[in-house]
Amino acid sequence: MSYIQGDGRHQGTLFPLLLDDLVPGNHVCRVIDAFVNGLKMAALGFERAEAADTGRPGYDPRDLLKLYLYGYLNQIRSSRRLETECLRNVELMWLLGRLCPDHKSIAEFRRKHREAVTAAGVELVRFAKSCGLIGGEWIAIDGTKFRAVASIDSARERFKLQHYLDSMEKADEEQQLSIDPSAVQAALEKLKQHPEPEVGFMLMGKSSLPAYKAQAAVDAAHSLIVANTVVLDAGDNRCLQPMAEAAKKALGIDGFHIVADAGYSNGEQAAHCEAAGMLPHVPVMRTVNNQGDGRLFGREDFRYEPETDTYVCPGNKRLLREHVNLKDRFTQYKAAASDCGACSLKSRCTRAPRRGLGRHLYEQALNRMQERVTPAMMRLRRCTVEHPFATIKYRIFGHPRLLMRGLSGARIEMGLASMAYNIKRMTNVLGAARLTEALQA
């Protein structure tokens, strides 16, 4: 039986009010408690999930996970602030059984358990699917940028050190100048000690800032996040297949539809997704003919004939296959100089001696993906995936900036934030009392 201290009217005596009376059955704390108590912590990879036979027992990872989920749901991410809340917050007293871990123990738990937190998030997704909260038919994928902990000056200094070391390596290979070994060693040591060796600059608004790119796959039924990660690429071009496969693994289903914006246009990954039963609905990004003030014939004016593997131009001449560029993944087609020289449409087609055209190696996959795109699909994408990111940035984080350093730190923060968001969303859909009952069943 737990009591709370009375106020001045009771002259400092223990006021016999149970903590259970302050946390009603429809409170989100009971949802967190029921969810974490149902996890198999040791199997998920949480350390000290089973107490040692000797020595003073460590904090149960269940209690620390509950603490973090409660903190992220209430915009409290700092380990020092969480320590303070354990001493004054009645809801946390109930949730942790009046435990008061110090900030070092709290911070260490978050730092060491990225994989375990990800696994716990997958368990929450599977539970949501079993409750019918995840349809598994339409998955929207998108990314957003989060400001890193590193300052602009710190990141610039790292880039300068890296540039210096690269120039020294090149000079050594070409034997152009004498190298000071002590200066190189000092630069190497300084680079190794940098707290965020991976972070790069990304355009955020009108400024280029040190940042990471968060990726999420969201189910369209109730906008629940089914998979998430953090990457170093500012663009989304290489994230379609990895995020689709992560969603498929988390949901344990054979196939579904994927919707994403044009930034995810990638023919090779689209073809692999199709082969795996995941149909992408993504607008295709095409290069345009920007010569002649944009008034020259574009690729849409040329007809491809697969039987002969040639393109037919508006002047009814053929562009023959010339070579394959494996690096940029396209096949180059060129018209004969004699055909272009005698063509009456040359002034509307090209200013070069002959017209060329590139065809992507996965052109057919791109065409099929483009045919599946409709305005309704793009509206579905916006309504599904942009809501979770806005909630995480401004309702869970409070502001779109990370607290933990490095790519690993960014990923564990996104893992905790995604779990907190899913709990918040599931509670809004089912109600805390009903969700708690389902978790305890």
C-alpha positions in Angstrom: 0.0 0.0 0.0 1.5 3.4 -1.1 0.7 6.7 0.5 1.5 10.3 -0.4 2.5 13.1 1.9 -0.3 15.3 3.2 -0.4 19.0 2.8 0.0 21.7 5.5 -3.6 21.2 6.7 -2.7 17.7 7.9 0.4 19.0 9.7 2.9 16.9 7.7 1.3 13.6 8.6 0.9 10.8 6.1 -2.3 11.4 4.2 -3.9 7.9 3.6 -4.6 8.4 -0.1 -3.6 5.5 -2.3 -1.6 6.3 -5.4 -4.0 4.0 -7.3 -6.8 6.5 -6.6 -4.8 9.2 -8.5 -4.3 7.1 -11.6 -7.7 6.1 -13.0 -8.3 3.1 -15.1 -8.6 5.1 -18.3 -5.2 6.8 -17.9 -2.4 6.3 -20.4 0.0 5.3 -17.5 -2.0 2.0 -17.2 -1.6 1.5 -21.0 2.2 1.9 -20.7 2.3 -0.4 -17.6 0.2 -3.1 -19.3 2.3 -3.0 -22.5 5.7 -3.2 -20.9 4.7 -5.8 -18.3 3.7 -8.1 -21.2 7.1 -7.9 -23.0 9.6 -10.7 -22.7 12.5 -8.3 -21.9 15.4 -10.8 -22.0 14.3 -12.2 -25.4 14.1 -8.7 -26.8 17.7 -7.9 -25.8 17.2 -5.8 -22.7 20.1 -6.2 -20.2 19.6 -7.1 -16.6 16.1 -8.4 -17.4 16.9 -11.2 -15.0 18.5 -10.2 -11.6 21.9 -11.6 -10.8 22.3 -14.1 -7.9 24.8 -11.9 -6.1 25.4 -8.2 -5.6 22.9 -5.4 -5.5 20.2 -5.8 -8.1 20.1 -3.2 -10.9 17.0 -1.4 -12.0 14.5 -3.6 -13.8 14.6 -2.5 -17.6 10.8 -2.6 -17.5 10.8 0.3 -15.1 13.3 2.3 -17.2 11.4 1.6 -20.4 8.1 2.7 -18.7 9.9 5.9 -17.6 11.1 6.8 -21.1 7.7 6.0 -22.7 6.0 8.3 -20.2 8.6 10.9 -20.7 8.3 11.0 -24.5 4.6 11.1 -24.2 4.9 14.2 -22.1 7.8 16.0 -23.9 10.3 15.0 -21.2 13.3 13.5 -22.9 16.3 14.7 -20.8 17.6 12.1 -18.3 18.0 14.8 -15.7 14.5 16.0 -16.1 13.2 12.4 -15.9 15.2 12.0 -12.6 13.5 15.1 -11.2 10.0 13.9 -12.3 10.5 10.6 -10.5 10.8 12.6 -7.3 7.8 14.9 -7.8 5.4 13.4 -10.4 2.6 11.3 -8.7 1.9 9.4 -12.0 5.5 8.3 -12.3 5.5 7.3 -8.6 2.6 5.0 -9.4 4.2 3.7 -12.7 7.6 3.0 -11.2 6.5 1.9 -7.7 8.2 5.0 -6.2 11.6 4.1 -7.7 13.9 7.1 -8.2 16.8 6.2 -10.6 19.5 8.7 -11.0 20.1 10.4 -14.3 23.2 8.4 -15.2 21.3 5.1 -14.9 18.5 6.6 -17.0 20.8 7.8 -19.7 22.8 4.6 -19.8 19.7 2.6 -20.4 18.7 4.6 -23.4 22.3 4.6 -24.8 22.7 0.8 -24.6 19.4 -0.5 -25.9 18.8 0.7 -29.5 18.2 -2.8 -30.9 16.0 -3.8 -27.9 13.9 -0.7 -28.2 13.4 -1.4 -31.9 12.3 -5.0 -31.1 9.9 -3.7 -28.4 8.4 -1.3 -31.1 7.9 -4.3 -33.4 6.0 -6.1 -30.6 3.7 -3.1 -30.2 3.0 -3.1 -34.0 2.2 -6.8 -33.9 -0.2 -6.3 -31.0 -1.9 -3.4 -32.9 -2.2 -5.7 -35.9 -3.8 -8.4 -33.8 -6.4 -5.8 -32.5 -7.3 -4.8 -36.1 -5.7 -1.4 -35.8 -3.4 -2.1 -38.7 -4.9 -3.0 -42.1 -1.7 -3.9 -43.8 -3.1 -3.0 -47.2 -1.7 0.5 -47.8 1.6 1.7 -46.4 2.7 5.3 -46.8 6.5 6.1 -46.7 8.0 9.4 -46.1 11.0 11.1 -44.5 11.7 14.3 -42.5 14.8 16.0 -41.2 15.8 16.4 -37.5 18.4 18.8 -36.3 21.4 17.1 -34.8 23.1 17.9 -31.5 26.3 19.0 -33.2 26.8 22.7 -33.8 27.4 24.2 -37.2 31.0 25.1 -36.2 31.7 21.6 -34.9 30.4 19.9 -38.0 32.4 22.3 -40.3 35.6 21.7 -38.3 35.1 17.9 -38.8 34.7 18.4 -42.6 37.8 20.6 -42.7 39.8 17.9 -40.8 38.6 15.3 -43.2 39.4 17.4 -46.2 42.9 18.0 -44.8 43.6 14.3 -44.3 42.3 13.5 -47.7 44.6 16.1 -49.3 47.5 14.7 -47.3 46.8 11.2 -48.5 46.6 12.3 -52.1 49.8 14.3 -51.7 51.5 11.2 -50.3 50.4 9.1 -53.2 51.6 11.6 -55.7 54.8 12.5 -53.7 54.2 16.2 -54.3 55.3 17.6 -50.9 56.8 16.6 -47.6 54.2 15.7 -44.9 54.4 16.5 -41.2 53.5 13.2 -39.4 52.8 15.0 -36.1 50.2 17.3 -37.8 48.5 14.4 -39.5 48.4 12.4 -36.2 47.0 15.3 -34.4 44.3 15.7 -37.0 43.5 12.0 -36.8 43.1 12.1 -33.0 40.9 15.2 -33.2 38.7 13.5 -35.8 38.4 10.3 -33.8 37.3 12.3 -30.7 34.5 14.1 -32.6 31.2 13.3 -30.8 29.2 13.0 -34.1 31.5 11.6 -36.8 28.6 10.8 -39.2 26.4 13.9 -39.3 26.2 15.9 -42.5 24.7 19.2 -43.6 21.1 19.2 -44.8 18.9 22.0 -46.1 16.4 22.8 -43.4 14.2 25.8 -44.4 16.6 28.3 -45.8 19.7 27.2 -43.9 22.0 24.2 -44.2 22.4 22.6 -40.8 23.8 19.4 -39.2 20.9 17.0 -39.4 19.7 13.4 -39.8 16.9 12.1 -42.0 14.2 10.1 -40.3 12.2 7.6 -42.4 8.9 6.0 -41.4 6.4 3.6 -42.9 2.9 4.3 -41.8 -0.2 2.1 -42.1 -3.2 3.9 -43.7 -5.9 2.4 -41.5 -5.2 4.4 -38.3 -1.8 6.2 -39.2 0.3 3.8 -37.0 4.0 3.7 -37.6 5.0 0.1 -38.6 8.7 0.7 -39.3 11.2 3.6 -38.7 14.9 4.3 -39.1 17.3 7.2 -39.4 19.6 7.6 -42.4 22.5 9.9 -43.4 21.1 10.7 -46.9 19.4 14.0 -47.3 17.4 12.6 -50.2 14.9 9.7 -50.2 15.9 8.1 -53.5 17.5 5.0 -51.9 15.0 4.4 -49.2 11.9 2.9 -51.0 13.0 -0.7 -50.9 14.6 -0.7 -47.4 11.5 0.9 -45.8 9.1 -1.4 -47.7 11.0 -4.5 -46.6 11.1 -3.2 -43.0 7.4 -2.8 -43.0 6.9 -6.2 -44.5 9.0 -7.8 -41.9 7.3 -6.0 -39.0 3.8 -6.9 -40.3 4.6 -10.4 -41.4 2.4 -10.2 -44.5 3.1 -11.2 -48.1 2.1 -8.1 -50.0 0.7 -4.6 -49.8 0.6 -1.2 -51.7 3.2 1.5 -51.1 2.5 5.2 -51.6 5.3 7.8 -51.5 6.2 11.1 -53.1 8.4 11.6 -56.1 11.6 11.7 -54.0 11.3 7.9 -53.7 11.4 7.4 -57.5 13.9 4.6 -58.0 13.4 2.1 -60.9 15.6 -0.6 -59.6 14.1 -0.6 -56.1 10.6 -0.4 -57.6 11.3 -3.5 -59.6 12.5 -5.4 -56.5 9.4 -4.3 -54.5 7.1 -5.5 -57.3 8.9 -8.9 -57.3 8.4 -9.2 -53.6 4.6 -8.4 -53.8 4.9 -4.7 -52.7 3.3 -2.5 -55.3 4.7 1.0 -55.3 2.6 4.0 -56.2 5.2 6.7 -56.7 5.4 9.6 -59.2 8.4 9.2 -61.5 11.0 11.9 -61.6 12.0 12.4 -65.3 14.8 14.5 -66.7 13.6 17.3 -69.0 15.1 18.7 -72.1 16.1 22.1 -70.9 17.8 23.2 -74.1 16.3 25.8 -76.4 14.3 27.5 -73.5 12.5 24.2 -72.9 10.7 24.3 -76.3 12.6 21.4 -77.9 11.0 17.9 -78.1 11.0 16.0 -74.8 11.2 12.2 -74.3 7.4 12.0 -74.3 7.5 12.9 -78.0 9.6 9.8 -78.8 8.1 6.3 -79.1 10.0 3.2 -77.8 9.6 0.0 -79.8 10.7 -3.0 -77.7 10.8 -5.4 -80.7 13.7 -3.6 -82.2 15.0 -1.9 -79.1 14.9 1.5 -80.7 13.2 4.9 -80.3 11.2 6.5 -83.1 11.5 10.3 -83.2 8.7 12.8 -84.3 10.3 12.8 -87.8 9.8 9.0 -88.0 13.6 8.3 -87.8 15.1 5.7 -85.5 17.4 6.2 -82.6 19.7 3.2 -82.2 21.1 1.7 -79.0 24.6 3.0 -78.6 26.0 2.0 -75.1 25.0 1.2 -71.5 26.0 3.4 -68.6 25.9 1.0 -65.6 26.9 3.7 -63.1 23.9 5.9 -63.9 21.7 3.0 -64.9 20.6 4.0 -68.4 21.0 3.0 -72.0 22.0 5.7 -74.5 20.2 5.9 -77.9 21.4 8.1 -80.7 20.1 9.0 -84.1 22.3 9.0 -87.2 23.9 12.4 -88.0 22.7 12.1 -91.6 19.1 11.6 -90.5 19.2 14.6 -88.1 21.1 16.8 -90.7 18.4 16.3 -93.3 15.4 16.5 -90.9 13.0 19.5 -91.2 12.2 19.2 -87.5 15.8 19.4 -86.3 15.4 23.1 -85.1 12.6 21.9 -82.8 14.5 18.8 -81.7 18.1 19.4 -80.9 21.0 21.9 -81.4 23.6 19.1 -81.4 24.7 17.4 -84.6 22.3 14.5 -83.7 19.7 13.7 -81.1 20.3 11.4 -78.2 18.0 9.9 -75.6 18.6 7.9 -72.4 16.4 5.0 -71.3 16.6 3.8 -67.7 17.6 0.2 -67.2 14.4 -0.3 -65.2 12.2 1.9 -67.5 9.3 -0.7 -67.6 9.1 -0.7 -63.8 9.1 3.1 -63.7 6.3 3.2 -66.3 4.2 0.7 -64.4 4.7 2.6 -61.2 3.7 5.9 -62.8 0.5 4.3 -64.3 -0.5 3.3 -60.8 -0.3 6.9 -59.4 -3.5 8.8 -59.0 -4.5 12.0 -57.2 -6.4 9.9 -54.7 -3.2 8.0 -53.8 -1.3 11.2 -53.3 -4.0 12.5 -51.0 -3.9 9.2 -49.1 -0.1 9.6 -48.7 -0.4 13.1 -47.3 -3.2 12.3 -44.9 -1.4 9.1 -43.6 2.3 9.9 -43.2 2.6 13.6 -42.5 0.4 13.5 -39.4 2.8 11.2 -37.4 5.9 13.3 -38.2 4.1 16.5 -37.1 3.0 14.8 -33.9 6.6 13.5 -33.1 8.2 16.8 -33.9 5.9 19.1 -31.9 3.9 17.0 -29.5 6.5 14.4 -28.5 9.8 16.1 -29.0 8.5 19.6 -28.4 10.9 20.9 -31.2 12.5 19.0 -34.1 15.9 18.6 -32.5 17.6 15.4 -31.2 19.1 15.1 -27.8 21.4 12.1 -28.4 24.6 12.3 -30.5 25.5 10.1 -33.5 23.4 8.0 -35.8 22.8 5.3 -33.2 21.5 7.9 -30.7 19.2 9.4 -33.4 17.8 5.9 -34.1 17.0 5.1 -30.5 15.3 8.5 -30.1 13.2 7.8 -33.1 12.4 4.3 -31.8 11.2 5.6 -28.5 9.3 8.5 -30.1 7.6 6.1 -32.6 6.5 3.8 -29.7 5.2 6.7 -27.8 3.3 8.0 -30.8 1.8 4.6 -31.5 0.6 4.3 -27.8 -0.9 7.7 -28.0 -2.6 7.0 -31.3 -3.9 3.5 -30.2 -5.2 5.1 -27.0 -7.1 7.8 -29.0 -8.7 5.1 -31.2 -9.6 2.5 -28.7 -9.7 4.4 -25.4 -7.2 3.8 -22.5 -9.5 1.4 -20.6 -10.2 -0.8 -23.5 -6.6 -0.9 -24.7 -5.4 -1.7 -21.2 -7.8 -4.7 -21.1 -6.6 -5.9 -24.4 -2.9 -5.7 -23.4 -3.6 -7.6 -20.1 -5.6 -10.3 -21.8 
